[in-house]
Amino acid sequence: MAAIVILTTMLGFGFLSHSIRAQTISATPYSSYRYESPSATIQVKTTSTKSIWDAAIKKWNATHAFDFKLVSTGGTIQADSFSSLAPAYSTIAGITYSNYTGTQLLSAQTRLNTGILNKYRYTNAEKTNVAEHELGHTMGLLHNPSQKKCDVL
């Protein structure tokens, strides 16, 4: 079993206040890792960010690209939060750890760093965007390497 770790940093992260111009949209890169079907159970293990995770799950489910099924225990995906301003986490708003074998995703843990979210006064909409971003990693999406895809308007 192997693990991949994907970090979301403050720098280079597109917030909801940014607009993506239609003519510059390209496909989001994805890894070769996938769940057996485009769905997974998810357990939100924290009360402090539950409303943020719930909103992000609702937004992803509305796309019909992937189905996150909320469960109270034993989810394939565990969503929670932590609070750290330590140097190693000083620019990390969210982090996702994925476990896979071959090309099949087995499980994931995704976390929001409330220390950073609060320090930089993220709005609820921006926090939800970070959670959506991290959920994308739980299903195998990668970061878009192009920094020119998001224009501030």
DSSP file with accessible surface (Angstrom, degrees, kcal/mol):
  #  RESIDUE AA STRUCTURE BP1 BP2  ACC     N-H-->O    O-->H-N    N-H-->O    O-->H-N    TCO  KAPPA ALPHA  PHI   PSI    X-CA   Y-CA   Z-CA
    1    1 A M              0   0  171      0, 0.0     2,-0.3     0, 0.0   100,-0.2   0.000 360.0 360.0 360.0 135.2    0.0    0.0    0.0
    2    2 A A  E     -A  100   0A  40     98,-2.1    98,-1.8   100,-0.0     2,-0.4  -0.748 360.0-145.8-118.1 165.1    1.4    3.4   -0.9
    3    3 A A  E     -A   99   0A  63     -2,-0.3     2,-0.4    96,-0.2    96,-0.2  -0.989   5.0-162.4-134.4 143.6    0.4    6.9    0.1
    4    4 A I  E     -A   98   0A  41     94,-2.2    94,-2.7    -2,-0.4     2,-0.4  -0.946   8.9-153.9-120.5 146.9    0.4   10.2   -1.7
    5    5 A V  E     -A   97   0A  76     -2,-0.4     2,-0.4    92,-0.2    92,-0.2  -0.984   7.4-170.2-122.6 130.7    0.2   13.6    0.1
    6    6 A I  E     -A   96   0A  20     90,-2.9    90,-2.4    -2,-0.4     2,-0.4  -0.986   7.7-160.0-123.2 129.0   -1.2   16.7   -1.6
    7    7 A L  E     -A   95   0A  70     -2,-0.4     2,-0.5    88,-0.2    88,-0.2  -0.841   9.4-149.9-109.4 143.2   -0.8   20.1    0.0
    8    8 A T  E     -A   94   0A   0     86,-2.7    85,-1.7    -2,-0.4    86,-1.0  -0.956  22.5-164.4-108.3 125.4   -2.8   23.2   -0.6
    9    9 A T  E     -A   92   0A  54     -2,-0.5    83,-0.2     2,-0.3     4,-0.0  -0.705  30.0-122.5-109.5 160.4   -0.8   26.4    0.0
   10   10 A M  S >  S+     0   0   35     81,-2.0     3,-1.1    -2,-0.3     2,-0.3   0.896  96.2  73.4 -63.4 -42.0   -1.8   30.0    0.5
   11   11 A L  T 3  S+     0   0  137      1,-0.2    -2,-0.3    80,-0.2     3,-0.1  -0.573 108.9  10.0 -78.8 134.3    0.4   31.0   -2.5
   12   12 A G  T 3  S+     0   0   59     -2,-0.3     2,-0.5     1,-0.3    -1,-0.2   0.586  92.5 133.6  79.0   8.6   -1.0   30.1   -5.9
   13   13 A F    <   -     0   0   16     -3,-1.1     2,-0.5    -5,-0.0    -1,-0.3  -0.790  53.7-132.8 -96.3 128.4   -4.3   29.1   -4.5
   14   14 A G        -     0   0   31     -2,-0.5     2,-0.2    -3,-0.1    -3,-0.0  -0.675  22.7-158.5 -82.2 122.8   -7.4   30.4   -6.4
   15   15 A F    >   -     0   0   41     -2,-0.5     3,-2.1     1,-0.1   111,-0.1  -0.523  33.6-102.4 -93.9 169.1  -10.1   31.8   -4.2
   16   16 A L  T 3  S+     0   0   75      1,-0.3    -1,-0.1    -2,-0.2    -2,-0.0   0.737 117.6  70.1 -63.0 -21.1  -13.7   32.4   -4.9
   17   17 A S  T 3  S+     0   0   83      2,-0.1   136,-0.5   135,-0.0    -1,-0.3   0.589  87.4  83.8 -74.8  -6.3  -13.0   36.0   -5.5
   18   18 A H  S <  S-     0   0   54     -3,-2.1     2,-0.4   134,-0.1   134,-0.2  -0.670  70.7-147.1 -92.7 151.6  -11.1   35.0   -8.7
   19   19 A S  B     -G  151   0B  52    132,-1.5   132,-1.3    -2,-0.3     2,-0.6  -0.958   5.7-141.3-119.2 137.0  -12.9   34.5  -11.9
   20   20 A I        -     0   0   96     -2,-0.4     2,-0.3   130,-0.2   130,-0.1  -0.859  21.5-131.3 -98.1 123.5  -11.9   31.9  -14.5
   21   21 A R    >   -     0   0   98     -2,-0.6     3,-2.0   128,-0.3     4,-0.5  -0.578  13.2-129.5 -76.2 135.4  -12.3   33.2  -18.0
   22   22 A A  G >  S+     0   0   82     -2,-0.3     3,-1.1     1,-0.3    -1,-0.1   0.848 104.7  56.2 -54.9 -39.3  -14.1   30.8  -20.3
   23   23 A Q  G 3  S+     0   0  152      1,-0.2    -1,-0.3     3,-0.0    -2,-0.0   0.649 107.9  48.7 -73.3 -12.2  -11.5   30.9  -23.1
   24   24 A T  G <  S+     0   0   40     -3,-2.0    -1,-0.2   125,-0.1     2,-0.2   0.411  80.1 119.6-106.7   3.1   -8.6   29.9  -20.7
   25   25 A I    <   +     0   0  110     -3,-1.1     2,-0.3    -4,-0.5   125,-0.0  -0.477  36.5 175.0 -71.6 133.6  -10.2   26.9  -19.0
   26   26 A S        -     0   0   51     -2,-0.2    -2,-0.1   123,-0.0     2,-0.0  -0.887  41.1 -77.1-130.2 166.4   -8.4   23.7  -19.5
   27   27 A A        -     0   0   87     -2,-0.3     3,-0.0     1,-0.1    -1,-0.0  -0.346  48.3-114.4 -63.3 139.6   -9.0   20.2  -18.1
   28   28 A T        -     0   0   71      1,-0.1    -1,-0.1   116,-0.1   115,-0.1  -0.601  36.3-113.4 -72.5 129.9   -7.9   19.7  -14.5
   29   29 A P        -     0   0   39      0, 0.0   113,-2.8     0, 0.0     2,-0.3  -0.347  36.7-165.4 -64.0 146.8   -5.0   17.2  -14.4
   30   30 A Y  B     -H  141   0C 150    111,-0.3   111,-0.2    -3,-0.0     2,-0.1  -0.955  15.7-122.3-134.4 153.9   -5.8   14.0  -12.7
   31   31 A S        -     0   0   14    109,-3.2   111,-0.0    -2,-0.3    72,-0.0  -0.301  30.9-109.9 -82.5 175.7   -3.8   11.1  -11.4
   32   32 A S  S    S+     0   0   77     -2,-0.1     2,-0.4     2,-0.0    -1,-0.1   0.483  89.3 104.9 -84.1  -0.6   -4.1    7.5  -12.5
   33   33 A Y        +     0   0   49    107,-0.2     2,-0.3    71,-0.1    71,-0.2  -0.686  45.6 160.3 -87.4 130.5   -5.6    6.7   -9.1
   34   34 A R  B     -b  104   0A  94     69,-2.4    71,-2.7    -2,-0.4     2,-0.1  -0.981  40.4-111.6-143.3 155.3   -9.4    6.2   -8.9
   35   35 A Y        -     0   0   25     -2,-0.3    71,-0.1    69,-0.2     5,-0.1  -0.459  44.9-103.3 -75.8 161.4  -12.0    4.6   -6.7
   36   36 A E  S    S+     0   0  170     69,-0.3    -1,-0.1    -2,-0.1    70,-0.0   0.870 107.9  13.0 -57.0 -37.5  -13.7    1.6   -8.2
   37   37 A S  S    S-     0   0   60      2,-0.4     2,-2.7     0, 0.0    -2,-0.1  -0.914  96.9 -94.0-132.1 163.5  -16.7    3.8   -9.0
   38   38 A P  S    S+     0   0   87      0, 0.0    29,-2.1     0, 0.0     2,-0.3  -0.223  99.0  73.9 -77.9  55.9  -17.1    7.6   -8.9
   39   39 A S  E     +c   67   0A  28     -2,-2.7    -2,-0.4    27,-0.2     2,-0.3  -0.982  50.8 175.5-158.4 156.9  -18.4    7.6   -5.4
   40   40 A A  E     -c   68   0A   9     27,-2.0    29,-2.6    -2,-0.3     2,-0.2  -0.969  33.4-108.1-159.3 153.1  -17.1    7.1   -1.8
   41   41 A T  E     -c   69   0A  42     -2,-0.3    36,-2.3    27,-0.2     2,-0.4  -0.606  34.6-162.2 -82.0 146.8  -18.4    7.4    1.7
   42   42 A I  E     -cd  70  77A   0     27,-2.6    29,-2.3    -2,-0.2     2,-0.5  -0.998   9.7-161.6-135.8 133.1  -17.2   10.3    3.7
   43   43 A Q  E     - d   0  78A  30     34,-2.8    36,-2.9    -2,-0.4     2,-0.7  -0.965  12.0-148.0-113.5 122.5  -17.2   10.9    7.5
   44   44 A V  E     - d   0  79A  24     -2,-0.5    36,-0.2    27,-0.5    34,-0.1  -0.838  16.3-174.7 -89.3 114.6  -16.9   14.4    8.8
   45   45 A K        +     0   0  120     34,-3.4     2,-0.4    -2,-0.7    35,-0.2   0.193  55.9  65.4-100.7  15.0  -15.0   13.9   12.1
   46   46 A T        -     0   0   27     33,-0.3     4,-0.1     1,-0.1    33,-0.0  -0.992  55.2-159.0-138.9 143.3  -15.0   17.4   13.4
   47   47 A T  S >  S+     0   0  133     -2,-0.4     3,-0.7     2,-0.1     4,-0.4   0.788  88.5  67.1 -88.1 -28.4  -17.8   19.8   14.6
   48   48 A S  T 3  S+     0   0   83      1,-0.3    -1,-0.1     2,-0.1     4,-0.1   0.799 117.5  22.4 -66.1 -29.2  -15.8   23.0   14.1
   49   49 A T  T 3> S+     0   0    8      2,-0.1     4,-2.5     1,-0.1     3,-0.4   0.231  89.2 111.8-120.2  15.2  -15.6   22.7   10.4
   50   50 A K  H <> S+     0   0   87     -3,-0.7     4,-3.1     1,-0.2     5,-0.2   0.903  78.3  51.3 -57.3 -44.8  -18.6   20.4    9.7
   51   51 A S  H  > S+     0   0   84     -4,-0.4     4,-2.0     1,-0.2    -1,-0.2   0.868 110.4  50.4 -64.4 -32.4  -20.6   23.2    8.0
   52   52 A I  H  > S+     0   0   10     -3,-0.4     4,-2.3     2,-0.2    -2,-0.2   0.945 113.3  44.2 -68.4 -49.1  -17.7   23.9    5.7
   53   53 A W  H  X S+     0   0    0     -4,-2.5     4,-2.8     1,-0.2     5,-0.2   0.922 112.5  53.0 -61.3 -43.7  -17.2   20.2    4.7
   54   54 A D  H  X S+     0   0   50     -4,-3.1     4,-2.4    -5,-0.2    -1,-0.2   0.914 109.9  47.9 -59.1 -42.4  -21.0   19.8    4.3
   55   55 A A  H  X S+     0   0   35     -4,-2.0     4,-2.2    -5,-0.2    -1,-0.2   0.912 112.8  48.4 -65.1 -41.7  -21.1   22.8    1.9
   56   56 A A  H  X S+     0   0    0     -4,-2.3     4,-2.4     2,-0.2    -2,-0.2   0.913 111.8  49.3 -66.0 -41.7  -18.2   21.5   -0.1
   57   57 A I  H  X S+     0   0    4     -4,-2.8     4,-3.0     1,-0.2    11,-0.3   0.929 110.2  51.5 -62.2 -43.9  -19.7   18.0   -0.3
   58   58 A K  H  X S+     0   0  163     -4,-2.4     4,-1.9    -5,-0.2    -2,-0.2   0.914 110.1  49.3 -60.5 -42.4  -23.0   19.5   -1.5
   59   59 A K  H  X S+     0   0   97     -4,-2.2     4,-0.7     2,-0.2    -1,-0.2   0.923 113.1  45.8 -65.5 -43.5  -21.2   21.5   -4.2
   60   60 A W  H >X>S+     0   0   45     -4,-2.4     3,-1.3     1,-0.2     5,-0.6   0.932 111.6  51.8 -64.1 -45.1  -19.3   18.5   -5.5
   61   61 A N  H ><5S+     0   0   41     -4,-3.0     3,-1.2     1,-0.3    -1,-0.2   0.856 101.9  61.6 -61.5 -31.1  -22.4   16.3   -5.4
   62   62 A A  H 3<5S+     0   0   68     -4,-1.9    -1,-0.3     1,-0.3    -2,-0.2   0.744  96.8  59.6 -67.3 -21.2  -24.3   18.9   -7.5
   63   63 A T  H <<5S-     0   0   77     -3,-1.3    -1,-0.3    -4,-0.7    -2,-0.2   0.691  95.2-143.7 -77.6 -20.1  -21.8   18.4  -10.3
   64   64 A H  T <<5S+     0   0  168     -3,-1.2     3,-0.1    -4,-0.5    -3,-0.1   0.600  72.3 111.6  63.4  13.2  -22.7   14.7  -10.6
   65   65 A A  S   <S+     0   0   64     -5,-0.6     2,-0.3     1,-0.3    -4,-0.1   0.782  88.6   6.0 -80.7 -29.6  -19.0   14.0  -11.4
   66   66 A F  S    S-     0   0   15     -6,-0.5     2,-0.6     2,-0.0    -1,-0.3  -0.983  70.3-136.4-153.0 145.6  -18.5   12.2   -8.1
   67   67 A D  E     -c   39   0A  68    -29,-2.1   -27,-2.0    -2,-0.3     2,-0.6  -0.928  12.4-165.8-114.7 109.9  -20.9   11.2   -5.3
   68   68 A F  E     -c   40   0A   3     -2,-0.6     2,-0.7   -11,-0.3   -27,-0.2  -0.859  10.0-158.2 -90.3 120.2  -19.8   11.8   -1.7
   69   69 A K  E     -c   41   0A 103    -29,-2.6   -27,-2.6    -2,-0.6     2,-0.2  -0.902  13.3-135.5-104.7 112.5  -22.1    9.8    0.6
   70   70 A L  E     +c   42   0A  88     -2,-0.7     2,-0.3   -29,-0.2   -27,-0.2  -0.460  28.5 176.3 -68.2 132.4  -22.1   11.1    4.2
   71   71 A V        -     0   0   51    -29,-2.3   -27,-0.5    -2,-0.2     4,-0.1  -0.941  34.1-135.7-132.0 156.8  -21.9    8.5    6.9
   72   72 A S  S    S+     0   0  105     -2,-0.3     2,-0.3     1,-0.2   -29,-0.1   0.736  87.4  14.0 -86.4 -22.4  -21.6    8.8   10.6
   73   73 A T  S    S+     0   0  106      1,-0.1    -1,-0.2   -31,-0.1   -31,-0.0  -0.993 115.7  20.9-146.8 154.5  -18.9    6.2   11.1
   74   74 A G        +     0   0   65     -2,-0.3   -33,-0.1     1,-0.2    -2,-0.1   0.719  67.8 174.2  67.6  28.2  -16.4    4.3    9.0
   75   75 A G        -     0   0    8     -4,-0.1   -33,-0.2     1,-0.1    -1,-0.2  -0.331  39.4-132.3 -67.5 146.8  -16.2    6.5    5.9
   76   76 A T  S    S+     0   0   48    -35,-0.2    32,-1.7     1,-0.1     2,-0.5   0.862 102.2  47.6 -62.1 -35.8  -13.7    5.6    3.2
   77   77 A I  E    S-de  42 108A   0    -36,-2.3   -34,-2.8    30,-0.2     2,-0.5  -0.921  77.3-157.8-108.7 130.2  -12.8    9.3    3.3
   78   78 A Q  E     -de  43 109A  38     30,-2.5    32,-2.9    -2,-0.5     2,-0.5  -0.947   9.3-169.1-107.7 123.1  -12.2   11.0    6.7
   79   79 A A  E     +de  44 110A   0    -36,-2.9   -34,-3.4    -2,-0.5   -33,-0.3  -0.957  25.6 127.7-114.5 129.9  -12.6   14.8    6.8
   80   80 A D  E     - e   0 111A  24     30,-2.1    32,-1.7    -2,-0.5     2,-0.3  -0.801  41.6-114.8-154.9-162.2  -11.5   16.8    9.8
   81   81 A S  E     - e   0 112A  19     30,-0.3     2,-0.3    -2,-0.2    32,-0.2  -0.939  15.3-171.0-144.2 164.6   -9.4   19.8   10.8
   82   82 A F  E     - e   0 113A  31     30,-2.4    32,-2.5    -2,-0.3    33,-0.6  -0.922  20.0-131.4-146.9 167.4   -6.4   20.7   12.8
   83   83 A S        +     0   0   85     -2,-0.3     2,-0.3    30,-0.2    30,-0.1  -0.951  37.7 147.8-131.1 113.5   -4.9   24.0   13.9
   84   84 A S        +     0   0   24     -2,-0.5    32,-0.3     5,-0.1    -2,-0.1  -0.977  27.2 173.9-148.1 133.6   -1.2   24.7   13.3
   85   85 A L        +     0   0   96     -2,-0.3     5,-0.1    30,-0.1    -1,-0.1   0.147  44.7 135.2-114.4  12.0    0.9   27.7   12.6
   86   86 A A  S >  S-     0   0   44      1,-0.1     3,-2.1     3,-0.1     4,-0.5  -0.215  73.2-104.6 -58.1 151.8    4.2   25.8   13.0
   87   87 A P  G >  S+     0   0  119      0, 0.0     3,-1.2     0, 0.0     4,-0.2   0.854 120.7  58.2 -50.5 -38.4    6.7   26.5   10.2
   88   88 A A  G 3  S+     0   0   77      1,-0.3     3,-0.2     2,-0.1    -2,-0.1   0.763 118.4  31.8 -65.0 -22.9    6.0   23.2    8.4
   89   89 A Y  G X  S+     0   0   76     -3,-2.1     3,-1.4     1,-0.1    -1,-0.3   0.213  82.8 116.5-116.3  14.0    2.3   24.3    8.1
   90   90 A S  T <  S+     0   0   48     -3,-1.2    -2,-0.1    -4,-0.5    -1,-0.1   0.657  90.3  26.1 -65.4 -16.8    2.7   28.0    7.8
   91   91 A T  T 3  S+     0   0   56     -4,-0.2   -81,-2.0    -3,-0.2     2,-0.7   0.230  95.8 108.8-125.3  12.3    1.3   28.2    4.3
   92   92 A I  E <   +A    9   0A   9     -3,-1.4    24,-0.3   -83,-0.2   -83,-0.2  -0.821  30.0 168.5-100.7 113.5   -0.9   25.1    4.3
   93   93 A A  E    S+     0   0A   0    -85,-1.7    20,-2.6    -2,-0.7     2,-0.3   0.720  74.3   6.1 -89.9 -25.9   -4.7   25.7    4.3
   94   94 A G  E     -AF   8 112A   0    -86,-1.0   -86,-2.7    18,-0.3     2,-0.3  -0.989  61.6-166.0-155.2 155.7   -5.6   22.1    3.6
   95   95 A I  E     -AF   7 111A   5     16,-2.3    16,-3.1    -2,-0.3     2,-0.4  -0.996   2.5-163.9-147.2 143.0   -3.9   18.8    3.2
   96   96 A T  E     -AF   6 110A   0    -90,-2.4   -90,-2.9    -2,-0.3     2,-0.5  -0.999   2.3-165.4-133.3 131.7   -5.0   15.4    1.8
   97   97 A Y  E     -AF   5 109A  68     12,-3.2    12,-2.7    -2,-0.4     2,-0.4  -0.973  13.2-167.4-112.2 129.0   -3.4   12.0    2.3
   98   98 A S  E     -AF   4 108A   0    -94,-2.7   -94,-2.2    -2,-0.5     2,-0.4  -0.949   9.1-155.0-120.8 140.6   -4.6    9.2   -0.1
   99   99 A N  E     +AF   3 107A  50      8,-2.9     7,-3.3    -2,-0.4     8,-1.5  -0.930  25.4 160.5-111.1 135.8   -4.0    5.5    0.2
  100  100 A Y  E     -AF   2 105A  34    -98,-1.8   -98,-2.1    -2,-0.4     2,-0.4  -0.954  30.8-149.4-147.7 163.3   -4.0    3.3   -2.9
  101  101 A T  E >  S- F   0 104A  77      3,-2.2     3,-2.5    -2,-0.3     2,-0.2  -0.993  77.6 -29.1-135.2 132.5   -2.9    0.0   -4.3
  102  102 A G  T 3  S-     0   0   59     -2,-0.4  -100,-0.0     1,-0.3    -2,-0.0  -0.443 127.4 -34.7  59.5-121.7   -2.0   -0.2   -8.0
  103  103 A T  T 3  S+     0   0   91     -2,-0.2   -69,-2.4   -70,-0.1     2,-0.6   0.307 115.6 105.2-110.6   8.3   -4.2    2.4   -9.5
  104  104 A Q  E <   -bF  34 101A  79     -3,-2.5    -3,-2.2   -71,-0.2     2,-0.3  -0.796  65.9-136.7 -96.9 123.0   -7.2    2.0   -7.1
  105  105 A L  E     + F   0 100A   3    -71,-2.7   -69,-0.3    -2,-0.6    -5,-0.3  -0.565  22.1 179.8 -69.1 136.1   -7.8    4.6   -4.4
  106  106 A L  E     -     0   0A  63     -7,-3.3     2,-0.3     1,-0.4    -6,-0.2   0.764  57.7 -26.9-105.9 -40.5   -8.6    2.8   -1.1
  107  107 A S  E     - F   0  99A  37     -8,-1.5    -8,-2.9   -67,-0.0    -1,-0.4  -0.974  52.5-153.9-166.1 169.7   -9.1    5.7    1.3
  108  108 A A  E     -eF  77  98A   4    -32,-1.7   -30,-2.5    -2,-0.3     2,-0.4  -0.992   9.2-150.9-154.0 152.5   -8.2    9.2    2.1
  109  109 A Q  E     -eF  78  97A  70    -12,-2.7   -12,-3.2    -2,-0.3     2,-0.4  -0.999  19.5-173.7-122.5 128.3   -7.9   11.7    4.9
  110  110 A T  E     -eF  79  96A   0    -32,-2.9   -30,-2.1    -2,-0.4     2,-0.4  -0.977   4.4-174.7-126.2 137.7   -8.5   15.3    4.2
  111  111 A R  E     -eF  80  95A  62    -16,-3.1   -16,-2.3    -2,-0.4     2,-0.4  -0.982  20.0-144.4-138.2 143.3   -7.9   18.1    6.7
  112  112 A L  E     -eF  81  94A   0    -32,-1.7   -30,-2.4    -2,-0.4     2,-1.1  -0.880  20.3-135.7-101.6 137.4   -8.4   21.9    6.9
  113  113 A N  E  >  -e   82   0A   0    -20,-2.6     4,-2.4    -2,-0.4     3,-0.4  -0.776  20.3-175.7 -93.7  95.3   -5.9   23.9    8.9
  114  114 A T  H  > S+     0   0   25    -32,-2.5     4,-2.4    -2,-1.1     5,-0.3   0.768  78.8  65.8 -65.6 -23.9   -8.0   26.2   10.9
  115  115 A G  H  > S+     0   0    7    -33,-0.6     4,-2.3     2,-0.2    -1,-0.2   0.952 110.2  35.5 -60.5 -48.0   -4.9   28.0   12.3
  116  116 A I  H  > S+     0   0    0     -3,-0.4     4,-2.4   -24,-0.3    -2,-0.2   0.916 115.6  55.1 -72.1 -43.9   -4.1   29.3    8.8
  117  117 A L  H  <>S+     0   0    2     -4,-2.4     5,-2.9     1,-0.2    -2,-0.2   0.905 116.1  38.5 -58.4 -39.3   -7.8   29.8    7.8
  118  118 A N  H ><5S+     0   0   94     -4,-2.4     3,-1.4     3,-0.2    -1,-0.2   0.892 111.6  56.9 -78.7 -40.6   -8.3   32.0   10.8
  119  119 A K  H 3<5S+     0   0  117     -4,-2.3    -2,-0.2    -5,-0.3    -3,-0.2   0.906 114.9  38.6 -57.0 -42.2   -5.0   33.8   10.7
  120  120 A Y  T 3<5S-     0   0  109     -4,-2.4    -1,-0.3    -5,-0.1    -2,-0.2   0.250 112.1-121.5 -96.2  13.6   -5.6   35.0    7.2
  121  121 A R  T < 5 -     0   0  214     -3,-1.4    -3,-0.2     1,-0.2    -4,-0.1   0.872  35.7-167.2  51.2  49.7   -9.3   35.7    7.9
  122  122 A Y      < -     0   0   13     -5,-2.9    -1,-0.2    -6,-0.2     2,-0.1  -0.407  17.6-126.3 -60.9 138.8  -10.7   33.4    5.2
  123  123 A T     >  -     0   0   74      1,-0.1     4,-2.7    -2,-0.1     5,-0.2  -0.379  27.1-103.8 -76.5 167.5  -14.4   33.9    4.6
  124  124 A N  H  > S+     0   0  107      1,-0.2     4,-2.5     2,-0.2     5,-0.2   0.890 124.7  54.1 -60.8 -36.9  -16.8   31.0    4.8
  125  125 A A  H  > S+     0   0   48      2,-0.2     4,-2.0     1,-0.2    -1,-0.2   0.913 110.0  46.3 -63.5 -41.9  -16.9   31.0    1.0
  126  126 A E  H  > S+     0   0   39      2,-0.2     4,-2.2     1,-0.2    -2,-0.2   0.898 111.4  51.5 -68.1 -39.1  -13.1   30.8    0.8
  127  127 A K  H  X S+     0   0   39     -4,-2.7     4,-2.4     2,-0.2    -2,-0.2   0.916 109.7  50.3 -62.5 -41.4  -13.0   28.0    3.5
  128  128 A T  H  X S+     0   0   11     -4,-2.5     4,-2.9     1,-0.2    -2,-0.2   0.905 107.6  54.0 -63.8 -38.5  -15.6   26.1    1.5
  129  129 A N  H  X S+     0   0   29     -4,-2.0     4,-2.4     2,-0.2    -1,-0.2   0.910 108.1  49.4 -62.1 -41.7  -13.4   26.6   -1.7
  130  130 A V  H  X S+     0   0    0     -4,-2.2     4,-2.7     2,-0.2    -2,-0.2   0.939 111.6  49.0 -62.3 -44.5  -10.4   25.1    0.2
  131  131 A A  H  X S+     0   0    0     -4,-2.4     4,-2.6     1,-0.2    -2,-0.2   0.916 110.9  50.0 -62.6 -41.6  -12.6   22.1    1.3
  132  132 A E  H  X S+     0   0   39     -4,-2.9     4,-1.9     2,-0.2    -1,-0.2   0.917 110.2  51.4 -60.4 -44.1  -13.8   21.6   -2.3
  133  133 A H  H  X S+     0   0   52     -4,-2.4     4,-1.4     2,-0.2    -2,-0.2   0.936 111.0  46.8 -57.9 -48.9  -10.2   21.7   -3.5
  134  134 A E  H  X S+     0   0    0     -4,-2.7     4,-1.7     1,-0.2    -2,-0.2   0.893 108.2  55.4 -65.0 -38.1   -9.2   19.1   -1.0
  135  135 A L  H  X S+     0   0    0     -4,-2.6     4,-1.0     1,-0.2    -1,-0.2   0.874 101.8  59.1 -62.3 -34.1  -12.1   16.9   -1.9
  136  136 A G  H ><>S+     0   0    4     -4,-1.9     5,-2.5     1,-0.2     3,-0.7   0.918 104.1  50.5 -58.8 -40.9  -10.9   17.0   -5.5
  137  137 A H  H ><5S+     0   0    4     -4,-1.4     3,-1.6     1,-0.2    -1,-0.2   0.869 101.5  61.6 -65.2 -34.8   -7.7   15.5   -4.3
  138  138 A T  H 3<5S+     0   0    0     -4,-1.7    -1,-0.2     1,-0.3    -2,-0.2   0.775 106.8  46.3 -64.4 -22.4   -9.5   12.7   -2.5
  139  139 A M  T <<5S-     0   0   18     -4,-1.0    -1,-0.3    -3,-0.7  -104,-0.2   0.330 130.3 -91.4-101.9   6.8  -11.0   11.6   -5.8
  140  140 A G  T < 5S+     0   0    4     -3,-1.6  -109,-3.2     1,-0.3    -3,-0.2   0.514  75.4 142.9 103.3   5.5   -7.6   11.8   -7.7
  141  141 A L  B   < -H   30   0C  39     -5,-2.5    -1,-0.3  -111,-0.2  -111,-0.3  -0.547  32.9-154.5 -77.8 147.0   -7.5   15.3   -9.1
  142  142 A L        -     0   0   67   -113,-2.8     2,-0.2    -2,-0.2    -1,-0.0  -0.545  29.1 -79.1-109.0 177.1   -4.1   17.1   -9.1
  143  143 A H        -     0   0   85     -2,-0.2    -1,-0.1  -115,-0.1  -135,-0.0  -0.552  44.9-115.6 -75.1 143.4   -3.1   20.7   -9.1
  144  144 A N        -     0   0   49     -2,-0.2     5,-0.1     1,-0.1  -116,-0.1  -0.698  21.3-150.8 -77.7 120.0   -3.3   22.5  -12.4
  145  145 A P        +     0   0  107      0, 0.0     2,-0.5     0, 0.0    -1,-0.1   0.694  69.9  93.7 -69.8 -16.1    0.3   23.4  -13.2
  146  146 A S    >   -     0   0   41      1,-0.2     3,-0.6     2,-0.1    -2,-0.1  -0.655  52.6-171.0 -82.8 121.6   -0.7   26.5  -15.2
  147  147 A Q  T 3  S+     0   0  137     -2,-0.5     3,-0.4     1,-0.2    -1,-0.2   0.483  80.2  68.9 -84.8  -3.2   -0.6   29.7  -13.0
  148  148 A K  T 3  S+     0   0  171      1,-0.2    -1,-0.2     3,-0.0    -2,-0.1   0.314  73.7  85.7-100.1  11.1   -2.3   31.6  -15.9
  149  149 A K  S <  S+     0   0   64     -3,-0.6     2,-0.5     1,-0.1  -128,-0.3   0.655  83.6  59.6 -84.9 -16.0   -5.7   29.9  -15.7
  150  150 A C        -     0   0   43     -3,-0.4     2,-0.4  -130,-0.1  -130,-0.2  -0.946  65.4-172.0-121.5 116.2   -7.1   32.2  -13.0
  151  151 A D  B     -G   19   0B  51   -132,-1.3  -132,-1.5    -2,-0.5     2,-0.5  -0.902  23.1-128.6-108.2 133.9   -7.3   35.9  -13.6
  152  152 A V              0   0  104     -2,-0.4  -134,-0.1  -134,-0.2  -135,-0.0  -0.682 360.0 360.0 -80.3 125.3   -8.3   38.4  -10.8
  153  153 A L              0   0  127     -2,-0.5    -1,-0.0  -136,-0.5     0, 0.0  -0.824 360.0 360.0-109.7 360.0  -11.1   40.6  -12.0
